Amino acid sequence: MSTTTISSREFNQSASEAKKASANGPVFITDRGRPSHVLLNIDEYRRLTGGFTTLLEAVAMKEDDVNDEFDAPRAEIGIRAADLDE
């Protein structure tokens, strides 16, 4: 896997070249010499993020596949007396 770095100006002038380079590894896009964006091909992105679940896949999940162990934290709501003397 190779890493490519290009300026934002180069990216704007040749986005197709950057897309081709992303097939071999991430493409870092710089803005004033500092990395500001990274271009990845979709397979690498899915590998890094653990893939994705479509709505159809979520609906079709078996009950055993669903992680339903979610405990929502209790909300702390401060209540104070109303000032009705005005």
All heavy atoms as an XYZ file, in Angstrom:
661
protein
N       0.850     -1.172      0.000
C       0.000      0.000      0.000
C       0.894      1.233      0.000
O       1.776      1.375      0.818
C      -0.895     -0.025      1.246
C      -1.747      1.210      1.358
S      -2.744      1.313      2.855
C      -3.890      0.015      2.607
N       0.639      2.109     -0.926
C       1.431      3.336     -1.005
C       0.578      4.524     -0.575
O      -0.635      4.489     -0.605
C       1.950      3.543     -2.425
O       0.875      3.790     -3.301
N       1.239      5.571     -0.153
C       0.569      6.793      0.253
C       0.936      7.888     -0.725
O       2.102      8.041     -1.075
C       1.002      7.195      1.668
O       0.670      6.140      2.565
C       0.301      8.453      2.113
N      -0.043      8.638     -1.166
C       0.169      9.739     -2.095
C      -0.259     11.028     -1.418
O      -1.252     11.058     -0.698
C      -0.663      9.526     -3.371
O      -0.354      8.251     -3.936
C      -0.411     10.615     -4.387
N       0.491     12.093     -1.644
C       0.129     13.411     -1.117
C       0.073     14.398     -2.278
O       1.005     14.457     -3.086
C       1.171     13.896     -0.085
O       1.254     12.927      0.963
C       0.781     15.234      0.492
N      -1.046     15.118     -2.360
C      -1.196     16.126     -3.403
C      -1.785     17.390     -2.783
O      -2.450     17.339     -1.748
C      -2.078     15.647     -4.575
C      -3.503     15.347     -4.110
C      -1.487     14.446     -5.261
C      -4.467     15.053     -5.241
N      -1.550     18.515     -3.422
C      -2.130     19.766     -2.935
C      -3.592     19.843     -3.376
O      -4.020     19.139     -4.292
C      -1.356     20.956     -3.501
O      -1.576     21.065     -4.892
N      -4.336     20.702     -2.710
C      -5.744     20.856     -3.089
C      -5.868     21.405     -4.511
O      -6.788     21.056     -5.243
C      -6.482     21.759     -2.102
O      -5.873     23.012     -2.019
N      -4.913     22.202     -4.920
C      -4.925     22.723     -6.293
C      -4.739     21.573     -7.289
O      -5.458     21.485     -8.284
C      -3.810     23.748     -6.484
C      -3.768     24.296     -7.918
C      -2.673     25.287     -8.095
N      -3.044     26.491     -7.350
C      -2.538     27.683     -7.547
N      -1.594     27.845     -8.461
N      -2.933     28.713     -6.862
N      -3.764     20.685     -7.010
C      -3.552     19.523     -7.885
C      -4.797     18.642     -7.917
O      -5.175     18.129     -8.963
C      -2.357     18.701     -7.404
C      -1.021     19.378     -7.577
C       0.091     18.603     -6.897
O      -0.082     18.198     -5.727
O       1.129     18.406     -7.547
N      -5.428     18.476     -6.747
C      -6.633     17.660     -6.696
C      -7.732     18.264     -7.560
O      -8.400     17.558     -8.315
C      -7.122     17.514     -5.253
C      -8.405     16.747     -5.144
C      -8.424     15.368     -5.296
C      -9.601     17.400     -4.902
C      -9.603     14.654     -5.207
C     -10.793     16.707     -4.817
C     -10.790     15.327     -4.968
N      -7.924     19.571     -7.466
C      -8.957     20.237     -8.268
C      -8.687     20.124     -9.759
O      -9.614     20.032    -10.560
C      -9.072     21.710     -7.873
C      -9.699     21.889     -6.515
O     -10.449     21.040     -6.053
N      -9.379     22.989     -5.868
N      -7.413     20.117    -10.143
C      -7.059     20.050    -11.560
C      -7.078     18.634    -12.110
O      -7.244     18.442    -13.310
C      -5.684     20.679    -11.785
C      -5.684     22.171    -11.537
C      -4.292     22.777    -11.613
O      -3.289     22.073    -11.665
N      -4.226     24.113    -11.612
N      -6.882     17.634    -11.235
C      -6.827     16.252    -11.739
C      -7.411     15.270    -10.720
O      -6.721     14.407    -10.198
C      -5.395     15.866    -12.091
O      -4.559     16.016    -10.956
N      -8.695     15.419    -10.484
C      -9.374     14.528     -9.539
C      -9.321     13.075    -10.003
O      -9.213     12.164     -9.185
C     -10.818     14.969     -9.343
N      -9.368     12.854    -11.306
C      -9.327     11.473    -11.811
C      -8.002     10.800    -11.477
O      -7.967      9.609    -11.166
C      -9.599     11.431    -13.314
O      -8.602     12.142    -14.014
N      -6.913     11.539    -11.513
C      -5.607     10.974    -11.139
C      -5.587     10.614     -9.654
O      -5.036      9.595     -9.254
C      -4.478     11.949    -11.464
C      -4.282     12.187    -12.946
C      -3.875     10.919    -13.696
O      -3.055     10.144    -13.170
O      -4.399     10.706    -14.800
N      -6.200     11.448     -8.832
C      -6.260     11.172     -7.396
C      -7.096      9.926     -7.132
O      -6.739      9.095     -6.292
C      -6.841     12.376     -6.661
N      -8.211      9.781     -7.868
C      -9.033      8.578     -7.710
C      -8.258      7.334     -8.104
O      -8.335      6.307     -7.420
C     -10.323      8.693     -8.522
C     -11.280      9.723     -7.945
C     -12.675      9.636     -8.520
C     -12.748      9.843     -9.996
N     -14.126      9.920    -10.506
N      -7.493      7.413     -9.174
C      -6.667      6.268     -9.594
C      -5.631      5.942     -8.532
O      -5.380      4.775     -8.220
C      -5.986      6.557    -10.927
C      -6.922      6.556    -12.106
C      -6.184      6.920    -13.384
C      -7.137      7.139    -14.529
N      -6.477      7.642    -15.732
N      -4.995      6.975     -7.964
C      -3.970      6.756     -6.939
C      -4.563      6.132     -5.686
O      -3.881      5.378     -4.983
C      -3.279      8.073     -6.604
N      -5.845      6.409     -5.389
C      -6.467      5.859     -4.177
C      -6.658      4.346     -4.260
O      -6.884      3.702     -3.241
C      -7.801      6.545     -3.893
O      -8.786      6.137     -4.815
N      -6.534      3.778     -5.447
C      -6.610      2.320     -5.584
C      -5.397      1.646     -4.948
O      -5.458      0.479     -4.565
C      -6.711      1.936     -7.061
N      -4.294      2.387     -4.800
C      -3.061      1.829     -4.234
C      -2.834      2.234     -2.785
O      -1.857      1.814     -2.178
C      -1.853      2.279     -5.065
C      -1.940      1.798     -6.490
O      -2.367      0.684     -6.748
N      -1.579      2.655     -7.419
N      -3.700      3.069     -2.230
C      -3.549      3.518     -0.853
C      -4.170      4.884     -0.679
O      -4.666      5.483     -1.634
N      -4.137      5.399      0.538
C      -4.772      6.697      0.791
C      -4.079      7.833      0.055
O      -2.873      7.817     -0.167
C      -4.635      6.871      2.300
C      -3.532      5.974      2.700
C      -3.507      4.847      1.726
N      -4.873      8.827     -0.326
C      -4.354     10.030     -0.971
C      -4.612     11.188     -0.004
O      -5.757     11.511      0.297
C      -5.051     10.302     -2.323
C      -4.560     11.606     -2.922
C      -4.814      9.147     -3.283
N      -3.538     11.771      0.502
C      -3.654     12.912      1.402
C      -3.699     14.177      0.568
O      -2.854     14.394     -0.289
C      -2.468     12.962      2.368
C      -2.507     11.857      3.380
C      -1.892     10.646      3.121
C      -3.165     12.034      4.582
C      -1.935      9.616      4.048
C      -3.212     11.008      5.513
C      -2.593      9.798      5.247
N      -4.695     15.004      0.839
C      -4.853     16.266      0.122
C      -4.493     17.379      1.098
O      -5.040     17.437      2.209
C      -6.289     16.424     -0.394
C      -6.647     15.229     -1.283
C      -6.461     17.743     -1.137
C      -8.108     15.100     -1.599
N      -3.555     18.212      0.692
C      -3.077     19.260      1.588
C      -3.692     20.608      1.234
O      -4.062     20.871      0.096
C      -1.546     19.384      1.532
O      -1.160     19.748      0.203
C      -0.877     18.084      1.919
N      -3.789     21.440      2.235
C      -4.237     22.815      2.068
C      -3.191     23.692      2.739
O      -2.990     23.597      3.949
C      -5.608     23.001      2.720
C      -6.238     24.327      2.398
O      -5.777     24.990      1.445
O      -7.203     24.701      3.087
N      -2.470     24.452      1.926
C      -1.353     25.278      2.405
C      -0.287     24.451      3.112
O       0.237     24.818      4.146
C      -1.865     26.391      3.305
C      -2.762     27.343      2.561
C      -3.106     28.561      3.357
N      -3.862     29.454      2.508
C      -4.949     30.080      2.873
N      -5.414     29.941      4.090
N      -5.569     30.870      2.040
N      -0.032     23.277      2.544
C       1.036     22.415      3.044
C       0.662     21.515      4.204
O       1.468     20.692      4.627
N      -0.566     21.617      4.705
C      -0.991     20.786      5.827
C      -2.080     19.825      5.362
O      -3.000     20.224      4.634
C      -1.553     21.650      6.947
C      -0.570     22.667      7.452
C      -1.161     23.450      8.551
N      -0.327     23.196      9.727
C      -0.571     23.645     10.919
N      -1.647     24.355     11.133
N       0.243     23.396     11.905
N      -2.010     18.554      5.774
C      -3.053     17.599      5.385
C      -4.427     18.075      5.853
O      -4.582     18.500      7.002
C      -2.655     16.312      6.107
C      -1.203     16.472      6.411
C      -0.975     17.935      6.597
N      -5.397     18.059      4.949
C      -6.741     18.500      5.310
C      -7.816     17.466      4.986
O      -8.878     17.488      5.594
C      -7.079     19.818      4.610
O      -7.017     19.662      3.210
N      -7.544     16.579      4.027
C      -8.506     15.551      3.632
C      -7.751     14.279      3.255
O      -6.577     14.338      2.903
C      -9.340     16.001      2.429
C     -10.196     17.176      2.723
N      -9.724     18.463      2.695
C     -11.499     17.264      3.048
C     -10.698     19.298      2.996
N     -11.788     18.594      3.220
N      -8.471     13.176      3.284
C      -7.913     11.899      2.835
C      -8.918     11.258      1.895
O     -10.102     11.168      2.212
C      -7.639     10.942      4.019
C      -7.103      9.611      3.516
C      -6.689     11.569      5.012
N      -8.436     10.818      0.750
C      -9.268     10.138     -0.234
C      -8.950      8.655     -0.164
O      -7.788      8.258     -0.274
C      -8.986     10.681     -1.637
C      -9.756     10.052     -2.790
C     -11.245     10.351     -2.657
C      -9.217     10.577     -4.110
N      -9.992      7.837      0.058
C      -9.842      6.378      0.116
C     -10.784      5.745     -0.892
O     -11.860      6.287     -1.161
C     -10.231      5.846      1.503
C      -9.465      6.346      2.701
C     -10.149      5.870      3.980
C      -8.037      5.840      2.655
N     -10.404      4.559     -1.389
C     -11.380      3.855     -2.207
C     -12.412      3.238     -1.269
O     -12.195      3.098     -0.066
C     -10.716      2.834     -3.141
C     -10.094      1.684     -2.410
O     -10.541      1.265     -1.351
N      -9.033      1.145     -2.977
N     -13.559      2.889     -1.784
C     -14.678      2.463     -0.947
C     -14.377      1.181     -0.183
O     -14.798      1.028      0.966
C     -15.984      2.346     -1.772
C     -17.208      2.208     -0.862
C     -15.900      1.188     -2.752
C     -17.496      3.443     -0.046
N     -13.629      0.264     -0.764
C     -13.305     -0.980     -0.069
C     -12.456     -0.719      1.164
O     -12.678     -1.307      2.217
C     -12.582     -1.950     -1.009
C     -13.483     -2.421     -2.130
O     -14.715     -2.501     -1.918
O     -12.960     -2.708     -3.220
N     -11.481      0.179      1.053
C     -10.630      0.518      2.196
C     -11.444      1.239      3.268
O     -11.295      0.987      4.452
C      -9.455      1.384      1.740
C      -8.476      1.708      2.827
C      -7.701      0.505      3.366
O      -7.774     -0.588      2.766
O      -7.030      0.666      4.389
N     -12.323      2.129      2.851
C     -13.180      2.838      3.805
C     -14.046      1.853      4.584
O     -14.145      1.928      5.809
C     -14.059      3.850      3.062
C     -15.097      4.476      3.958
C     -14.745      5.502      4.836
C     -16.412      4.033      3.943
C     -15.690      6.074      5.667
C     -17.358      4.595      4.773
C     -16.996      5.613      5.638
O     -17.932      6.160      6.467
N     -14.669      0.918      3.885
C     -15.526     -0.075      4.553
C     -14.713     -0.962      5.490
O     -15.183     -1.333      6.560
C     -16.258     -0.914      3.516
C     -17.354     -0.139      2.837
C     -18.085     -0.956      1.809
N     -19.123     -0.160      1.179
C     -19.567     -0.373     -0.038
N     -19.091     -1.362     -0.762
N     -20.508      0.392     -0.537
N     -13.478     -1.292      5.092
C     -12.625     -2.095      5.961
C     -12.325     -1.343      7.254
O     -12.398     -1.898      8.345
C     -11.321     -2.455      5.252
C     -10.427     -3.394      6.056
C      -9.091     -3.611      5.384
N      -8.240     -2.435      5.445
C      -7.572     -2.035      6.543
N      -7.680     -2.705      7.657
N      -6.810     -0.968      6.506
N     -12.030     -0.061      7.131
C     -11.696      0.745      8.305
C     -12.896      0.995      9.211
O     -12.754      1.072     10.430
C     -11.101      2.091      7.874
C      -9.716      2.028      7.245
C      -9.328      3.391      6.687
C      -8.689      1.568      8.268
N     -14.070      1.146      8.624
C     -15.254      1.454      9.418
C     -16.027      0.211      9.830
O     -17.025      0.318     10.534
C     -16.206      2.387      8.650
O     -16.624      1.730      7.446
C     -15.553      3.713      8.358
N     -15.582     -0.943      9.406
C     -16.294     -2.159      9.766
C     -17.496     -2.421      8.889
O     -18.404     -3.145      9.258
N     -17.519     -1.820      7.712
C     -18.622     -2.032      6.784
C     -19.821     -1.193      7.160
O     -19.738     -0.262      7.942
N     -20.953     -1.537      6.621
C     -22.174     -0.812      6.927
C     -23.346     -1.760      6.797
O     -23.269     -2.798      6.159
C     -22.359      0.406      6.023
C     -22.520      0.071      4.572
C     -23.761     -0.176      4.037
C     -21.407     -0.022      3.750
C     -23.910     -0.493      2.693
C     -21.544     -0.337      2.410
C     -22.795     -0.572      1.884
N     -24.432     -1.420      7.426
C     -25.653     -2.205      7.355
C     -26.716     -1.365      6.663
O     -26.976     -0.237      7.067
C     -26.136     -2.575      8.771
O     -25.102     -3.287      9.439
C     -27.384     -3.426      8.726
N     -27.292     -1.928      5.637
C     -28.376     -1.224      4.954
C     -29.666     -1.421      5.745
O     -29.754     -2.301      6.615
C     -28.576     -1.755      3.525
O     -29.008     -3.125      3.604
C     -27.306     -1.648      2.702
N     -30.682     -0.627      5.459
C     -31.963     -0.767      6.133
C     -32.541     -2.157      5.892
O     -33.053     -2.791      6.822
C     -32.935      0.313      5.647
C     -34.331      0.282      6.259
C     -34.257      0.426      7.775
C     -35.190      1.367      5.665
N     -32.407     -2.663      4.679
C     -32.910     -3.990      4.360
C     -32.199     -5.053      5.196
O     -32.831     -5.954      5.739
C     -32.733     -4.281      2.865
C     -33.224     -5.648      2.390
C     -34.716     -5.805      2.651
C     -32.924     -5.838      0.918
N     -30.871     -4.935      5.336
C     -30.128     -5.887      6.160
C     -30.539     -5.796      7.621
O     -30.646     -6.812      8.305
C     -28.624     -5.645      6.015
C     -28.081     -5.987      4.640
C     -26.655     -5.479      4.429
O     -26.241     -4.521      5.105
O     -25.972     -6.064      3.576
N     -30.776     -4.583      8.113
C     -31.170     -4.405      9.510
C     -32.540     -5.029      9.780
O     -32.745     -5.687     10.807
C     -31.184     -2.924      9.873
N     -33.485     -4.865      8.851
C     -34.823     -5.427      9.019
C     -34.778     -6.950      8.943
O     -35.508     -7.643      9.651
C     -35.792     -4.848      7.959
C     -37.120     -5.579      7.944
C     -35.997     -3.369      8.202
N     -33.885     -7.478      8.113
C     -33.792     -8.916      7.917
C     -32.980     -9.636      9.000
O     -32.921    -10.853      9.008
C     -33.178     -9.214      6.544
N     -32.379     -8.882      9.932
C     -31.562     -9.507     10.973
C     -32.396    -10.440     11.833
O     -33.545    -10.159     12.158
C     -30.940     -8.448     11.890
C     -29.740     -7.793     11.361
S     -29.104     -6.690     12.653
C     -27.604     -6.185     11.893
N     -31.779    -11.539     12.210
C     -32.425    -12.456     13.135
C     -32.321    -11.865     14.531
O     -31.423    -11.096     14.836
C     -31.732    -13.808     13.087
C     -31.847    -14.493     11.755
C     -31.093    -15.792     11.759
C     -31.140    -16.409     10.374
N     -30.229    -17.528     10.246
N     -33.226    -12.256     15.392
C     -33.236    -11.709     16.753
C     -31.921    -11.984     17.473
O     -31.457    -11.173     18.257
C     -34.405    -12.298     17.529
C     -34.625    -11.636     18.860
C     -35.889    -12.110     19.540
O     -36.856    -12.449     18.850
O     -35.884    -12.131     20.773
N     -31.282    -13.125     17.193
C     -30.015    -13.470     17.839
C     -28.875    -12.562     17.405
O     -27.881    -12.420     18.112
C     -29.631    -14.919     17.531
C     -30.641    -15.905     18.112
O     -31.359    -15.516     19.056
O     -30.703    -17.045     17.624
N     -28.991    -11.931     16.225
C     -27.938    -11.068     15.691
C     -28.007     -9.640     16.221
O     -27.092     -8.856     16.022
C     -28.008    -11.010     14.159
C     -27.747    -12.365     13.528
O     -27.116    -13.212     14.182
O     -28.181    -12.565     12.377
N     -29.096     -9.301     16.881
C     -29.309     -7.920     17.320
C     -28.718     -7.731     18.710
O     -28.980     -8.506     19.627
C     -30.818     -7.580     17.328
C     -31.042     -6.174     17.858
C     -31.392     -7.738     15.944
N     -27.926     -6.680     18.854
C     -27.366     -6.337     20.153
C     -28.320     -5.349     20.820
O     -28.314     -4.169     20.529
C     -25.969     -5.717     19.987
C     -25.355     -5.342     21.321
O     -25.922     -5.624     22.366
N     -24.216     -4.704     21.273
N     -29.154     -5.859     21.735
C     -30.143     -4.992     22.366
C     -29.774     -4.646     23.802
O     -30.614     -4.269     24.602
C     -31.528     -5.610     22.293
C     -31.595     -6.977     22.966
O     -30.558     -7.461     23.432
O     -32.703     -7.555     23.026
N     -28.524     -4.771     24.144
C     -28.062     -4.443     25.487
C     -27.646     -2.980     25.556
O     -26.482     -2.638     25.652
C     -26.888     -5.343     25.874
C     -27.268     -6.801     25.953
C     -26.084     -7.667     26.316
O     -25.106     -7.146     26.878
O     -26.150     -8.869     26.032
N     -28.627     -2.116     25.513
C     -28.374     -0.681     25.562
C     -29.073     -0.101     26.775
O     -30.278     -0.250     26.945
C     -28.893     -0.004     24.283
C     -28.778      1.498     24.333
C     -27.543      2.105     24.220
C     -29.894      2.289     24.507
C     -27.419      3.484     24.269
C     -29.779      3.671     24.554
C     -28.538      4.271     24.440
N     -28.321      0.499     27.656
C     -28.880      1.157     28.826
C     -28.714      2.657     28.651
O     -27.603      3.180     28.736
C     -28.165      0.706     30.101
C     -28.430     -0.759     30.416
O     -29.563     -1.212     30.172
O     -27.507     -1.437     30.903
N     -29.820      3.330     28.415
C     -29.765      4.782     28.239
C     -29.524      5.438     29.595
O     -30.118      5.036     30.594
C     -31.064      5.282     27.635
N     -28.649      6.433     29.641
C     -28.412      7.120     30.918
C     -29.638      7.925     31.324
O     -30.376      8.435     30.482
C     -27.221      8.030     30.609
C     -27.256      8.223     29.134
C     -27.837      6.966     28.561
N     -29.873      8.019     32.629
C     -30.997      8.812     33.129
C     -30.696     10.286     32.948
O     -29.585     10.735     33.168
C     -31.244      8.512     34.591
C     -31.775      7.099     34.803
C     -32.271      6.903     36.205
N     -33.331      7.803     36.628
C     -34.619      7.633     36.402
N     -35.023      6.596     35.712
N     -35.516      8.487     36.853
N     -31.705     11.018     32.569
C     -31.558     12.465     32.395
C     -31.650     13.143     33.754
O     -32.495     12.800     34.578
C     -32.630     12.995     31.463
N     -30.784     14.093     33.983
C     -30.822     14.885     35.207
C     -31.526     16.195     34.877
O     -30.997     17.022     34.142
C     -29.400     15.158     35.699
C     -28.638     13.907     36.104
C     -29.190     13.260     37.363
O     -29.726     13.977     38.223
O     -29.089     12.026     37.475
N     -32.724     16.357     35.393
C     -33.498     17.560     35.113
C     -33.642     18.345     36.409
O     -34.210     17.852     37.388
C     -34.888     17.220     34.544
C     -34.738     16.402     33.258
C     -35.710     18.474     34.326
C     -36.035     15.879     32.703
N     -33.108     19.534     36.407
C     -33.212     20.381     37.597
C     -34.564     21.076     37.631
O     -34.984     21.687     36.660
N     -35.266     20.968     38.754
C     -36.565     21.602     38.903
C     -36.442     22.659     39.998
O     -35.889     22.403     41.061
C     -37.651     20.576     39.271
C     -37.766     19.531     38.163
C     -38.990     21.268     39.525
C     -38.734     18.418     38.471
N     -36.951     23.841     39.708
C     -36.923     24.896     40.724
C     -38.315     25.483     40.837
O     -39.133     25.389     39.906
C     -35.888     25.961     40.360
C     -36.123     26.638     39.049
C     -34.972     27.587     38.721
N     -35.156     28.124     37.406
C     -35.600     29.346     37.150
N     -35.835     30.178     38.125
N     -35.756     29.757     35.915
N     -38.556     26.107     41.961
C     -39.867     26.685     42.211
C     -40.092     27.897     41.321
O     -39.167     28.658     41.039
C     -39.984     27.097     43.670
N     -41.306     28.072     40.862
C     -41.662     29.216     40.021
C     -41.834     30.453     40.899
O     -42.376     30.379     42.011
C     -42.934     28.937     39.258
N     -41.396     31.597     40.416
C     -41.558     32.864     41.130
C     -42.839     33.525     40.629
O     -42.885     34.104     39.556
C     -40.329     33.756     40.878
C     -40.381     35.021     41.707
O     -41.230     35.104     42.612
O     -39.546     35.912     41.446
N     -43.905     33.438     41.431
C     -45.215     33.931     41.019
C     -45.577     35.269     41.652
O     -46.694     35.754     41.518
C     -46.293     32.895     41.365
C     -46.107     31.511     40.741
C     -47.155     30.558     41.259
C     -46.139     31.594     39.229
N     -44.652     35.905     42.368
C     -44.930     37.150     43.081
C     -44.939     38.371     42.169
O     -45.264     39.461     42.622
C     -43.886     37.362     44.187
C     -44.019     36.329     45.294
O     -45.149     35.807     45.467
O     -43.013     36.020     45.943
N     -44.620     38.292     40.962
C     -44.522     39.474     40.110
C     -45.819     39.898     39.515
O     -46.711     39.370     39.156
C     -43.486     39.254     39.006
C     -42.110     39.154     39.562
C     -41.069     38.958     38.464
O     -41.366     39.171     37.285
O     -39.972     38.566     38.819
